[in-house]
């Protein structure tokens, strides 16, 4: 309760500050994704230089998310019954965000999880420096290149795939039209360097990390990760936007563990699902992590917006880097929305998400599917309420003799989100 009271106090104080200075602050941060409704469907930050540098500036923001969950679950395993799920509120989650304009074209971002499902105490998620100009070194330095280039360096999430731009990052759930993230949730925070080039409507990304979530100077894990993205994103006219990207992630065999699908330390939504009386569950349920020590993953994402109609797709293939053991998974996601109202403040739609594959070449198939149907209302640019019905099912011999054997959970979830 002490952590919860502290979280409410911090967000209350900061919300008052932001309410007084919100309009001016948006004019002081360059190449920046605005928190709230204006940041919906923003992917990489634009290279349009629309904000004039006016000196050093710090912006303090925050996120808050709370769900009322009414789910039921069942499976066919005997000997260890599932816990009884009730209808009640989940533990609220909260973030503290600090963004600083350090120089012309140089910006810093830092996010702290004040409260999360997996950690009730506050801890730093990560942060990065973003370079869109090099004038702080020398006026006009590489200005032609920097007109299309963005450099990011830090300990934070990497730019693999487009689903990360629509996911909930602990309490930062205002860009996600639904309550949960994708089943195989590609998200990790690692030390990285990343170069993005955006000539005209094209997108090219290349980056490197050391593949580590928890850092240590000890020898024994000398792996690295290469990631890249190629795409095209065009606002054809006022009513039509088209985007298509393909991303690659490849970790080396010197690594001892790969964090691509297990790097979010905040835990998952849909609390307590398929937890048993004797052995409990996991804070990361109901996401799925193949747990390959090193792997290659490819994610393809189409995005289409025609007036109020919106489609986002996900096709992902991941294979074990260890050919002697083998194993691979395929993930598919289809998301359709209709946004309406004078400012598209209302929306409704659905998402269908499946994962299937084997953990080894000799292993049995595991299949997971989820359906989300719901909608939301942006009460203001920074306050969102969502209501959804969801159903998730597990099947396949790969889940035999586990708590996921013929597992299923479904019901209604209401989520309130503040992001500023």
N, C-alpha and C positions, 0 to 999 in steps of 0.2 A: 504493500500500500504506500510505503514511503516513496518508492520509485514512481508510482502512478501519480501521486500528488505532485511530485517534483516535475513530472512531464507536463501535467496540466498547467502548472504555474509558469513554466518556461514558455509554452506555446501561447498562453494568455498575454504575457508581457511582450513577446515578439510580435504577436498579431496586432497589438496596439501600435507598435512602431511602424510596421509595414502598412497599416491602414492609413497612416498619416503621410507616408512618403512613397506609396506604390507607384504612382504615375511618374514621378521624377526618376525613380530608380530604374525604371525600364528604359529611360533615355540615357542612362549612365553606364550600362553594361553592354559591351560589344559582342557580337557573334554569340548570342545567348538564347537558349530555349526558355521561353517565359513559363513559369509555373502556372498551372491552371488551364482553363479552357483554350486559351490562345496557343498553348503548346501541344494540343492534340494534333496528331498526324504530322508532327515535326520529327524528322529523322536526324540526319547530320545537320549541324547548325549551318545556316546559309553563309555564303561568302559575300553577300550584299553588304556593303559598308554603309549602314543606315544610321549608325550612332556615332556622333562626333566625340572624340576623347576630351573629357573635361577634368582630367586629373584623377588622382587616386580615390577610389571609392569602395566601400564595403557594403554588401547587402546581406542581411540576416533574414532567413526564411525558415519555414518549417512545414512538416506534413503530419497529419493525424488521421488514423483510420480505425474504425470500430465496426464490428460485425455482430448482428444478431443471427444466430445459427440455429436452424431447426432441421436437423438431419437424422436419418435412421440408417442402420447398416446391418449386414448379415453376411455370413459365409457358411461353408459346409464342413469345416474342420471340427473335430470333436475333441474333448479333453481340456480345452482352454477356451472358455466362452468369451465372447466379446463384451466389453464394458457397455453399460447402459448409457446411451446418449440422450440428453435432455434438450430442451429448447431454451437457450439463454445467450447472454453476451459472451463474446470471446475477450481475451486480454487485449486491451487497446495497444496499438503500436504508434510510435512517434519518431520523427526524424528532426534533426537540427541541420540546416543547410547554411553554409557560409560561402558567398561568392565575392571575389575581390577583383576589381579592375586595377591592375598593378601598373600598367603602362599602355601606351597606344598599341592595341592589338595583342596585349598580353593579359590573360585572365586566369584566375585560380578558382577551383571549386573544391569544397570539402564537405563531406556528409558524415554525420554522426547518428547512429541509431540510439535514441534515448531509451527506447523500450521495444523489444521484439519478442516473438514467440520463443525463439531458442535461447536468447539472452535477455533477462529482465533488466540487467544493468546497462548503463550507457557505454558504448564503445565506438571507435571510429571505423566506419565502413571503408573509407578510402578517399582519395582526392587526386587531382591532376592539375597540371599547368597546360593551358592552351595558347598556342602561338598562331595568330593570324596576320601579324605584322612583325617585322624585325627592325622597325625604326628606332626602338629603344637602344639598339646596338649602334646603328648608323642610319641617318636619314636616307630613306629610299633603298636600303639594302635588300637586294633580291626582290624588288617590288613587283616585277613582272611575274615571277614565280609565286610570290605570296598572294597575288590577286586570285589565284586558284587553289592555293595550298593551305592546309591546316596541319599543325603538328601538335600532338598531345603526348605528354610524358607524365607518368605518375604511378600510383598504386591504386588502380580502380578497374572498372569493368572495361573490357575490350570491345571493339566494334566488330563483333562476329554476328551476322544475321540481323534481320530487321525486327524480329519478335521482341528483342530487348527494349526497343523504343516504345512498346505498347504494354509492357509488363509492369506489375506492381513491385517496387523496390522497397520492401518493408512497408512503411506508412505512405510512401509516395505512390498512391494508387489512382491518381486522378487522370492519368493517361490510359488506364486499362478500362475498357468498356465492361468487363466482367470482373468477378471477384477473384478467381484463381488465375495463375499463370498456366502456360502449357505444361503437359505432363512431363516431358523431357525438357526441363527448363534450362536452356543454354545461357548461363550467367556465371561469371567468375571474376574475382578481383585479384589481380596480380600486378607486379611491377612490369610496366610495358613502355614501349615507344612506338608511336603510330603516325604515319603520314597519310593524309587524305588529299587527293587532287580532284577538283570539281570543275573541269573545263566545260563550259556551256551546261548541257543537261546530263553530262556523264559523271560517274562517281568511280574513283579508283582508290582503294585502301590497301596499305601493306603495313604489317606490324610484327613485333617480336616481344615475347615475354620469356621469363625463366620457368614458367609452368608451376609456380609455387604460390599457394594461398598463404601459408604460414612460413615466414622467412627464417632461415637459420644460416649462420656462417660455416657450419660443419660440413665437411666433405662427405660425399656419398650420394647426393642427388644433383647431378650436373645437367639435367634436362633443359630443353628449351621448347618453345612453341612458336610456330610461324602461322600467321593468319592473314587473310586478304579478303577483299570484296571488290566486285565489279558490278556496276549497275547503271541504270538510266532512269531519270526522274524528270518528267516534263509536265508543267501546267499548260495543257493544250489550249484551253480557253477558260472563261470564267466558270464553266460548269464541269469541265473534264480535266482530271489529273491522272496520269499513268506513271507507274513506277514498277521496275523489275530489277531485282538484285540477286546475285549468287555469291555466297561466302564460303571460304575454305578455312578449316582449322586443322593443324597437324602437329602433334606432339611427338617428341623424340623418344627413343628407347632408353635413354639415360635417366628418364624420370621414374620415380617410384610410385607416383599416383597422379592421375589426371583429374582436375577439378572442374572441367567444363560444365558438367551436369550436377555438380555438388558443391559449387563455390559460394552459394548464398547461405550465409551463416544465420540469417534471420528466421529461417523456418518457413513452412508453407501455410497456405490457407486451408480451410476445412479441418478444423481441429478435432482430434480424437478419433478419426475415422479408422475402422478396422483395428483398433487397439484392443488387446486382450486383457483379461483380469490378471493373469499370472505374469505375463511378459510385457504388458503395455504396448506402446507403439513407438513412433518416432516423431520428433518435432518437424521433420521434413516430409512426412506423409501429407498428401498422397502423390507427390512427385515421384518420378522414376529415374534412377541413376544406373546406367549399365555397369559402372565401376571398372572400366577398363583402365589398366595402369598407364597406357598410352594409346592414342587413337587418331583416326582421321575422320573428320566430320564435314559434311557439305550441307548447307542450308540454302534453299531457293525460296524467294518471297515475291509474289506479285501483289501489287496494290492498285486498286482502281477506285476512283471517286467520281461519280456522275451526279451532279447536284447533291441531293441528300443521301443518295445510295452509295454505300461503301463496301468494298470487298477487300479482305486481306487473306492471303494464303500462305501456307507453310508446307514445304516438302523437305524433309531432312533425312540424311543417310549417315550413319556412324558405324565404323568398323573397328574391331580390335586391331591395334598395331602389331600384336604378337600373332603372326600367322600360324605358329605351331599350335596355338590354343584356338584361335579363330573366334567367331561370334560377331554378330552385327544386328543393328536395329534400324527400323524405318519409322519415321514419325510423319503424320499428315495432319494438317489443320486447315479448316475452312471456316471463315468468319464473315458473316454478312450483317450489315447494319443499315438502318434508315434513320437519319438525323433530320429533325423537323423543328418548326418554330421560327420566329422572326430571326433568331440568332443561332438556330440549330441547337437550342439548349435542351431539347428532348431527343431521346433515341430509343429504339428497341431493335432486337435482332437475336442472332444465335451463333454459337460456335460448336463445331464438331471436331474432336481431336482424338487420334488413335496412335498407339505405339505397338509395334509387334517385332519380335525377333528372338534370338537366342544368345545367351551369355557366352557360349562356346560352340564350336562346330558340331560337337557331339551332344550338345544340350537340347532340352525340349523347348518348344515354343512358349513364349509369354506374350499375352495380348492384353492391352488395356484400352478402354474407350471411354470417352467423356462427352456428354452433351450439356451445353449451357443455353438456356433460353431466358431472356430478360430484357431489362431496359434501365434507363437512368434519366435523371433530371439535374442539370446544372442550375442550382438555385441562384448562384452568382457565378462569376468567372472562377471563383476559388473554392466553391462548395458544391459537392456532387453527392447525390444519393442514388444507389443502385439496388435493384431487386432482381433476383434470378432464381429459377429452378434449375438444379443440376443433378445429373445422374452419372456415376462412374462405375464401370464394371471390369472385373478381372477374369480371365479365362486362359486355358492352356495348361498342358502338363507341367510346364516349368514352374507353376505356382503350387503344385501338389504338396500336401503336407505342410503348408505354411498358412499363416493367418489370411493370406490373400486367395486361398483356394475357393473358387467360385464366389469371390468377394464382390459386394455391391454396396454402395451407399448413395442416398439421394435425399432431396428435400429442398427447402427454401432457405436462401441466405439474403439478408438485407445488410448493405454496407454503406456507412456514411464516411465521406472523405473530405478533408480540408487540405489544400495545398497552396502555399503562398510564398 
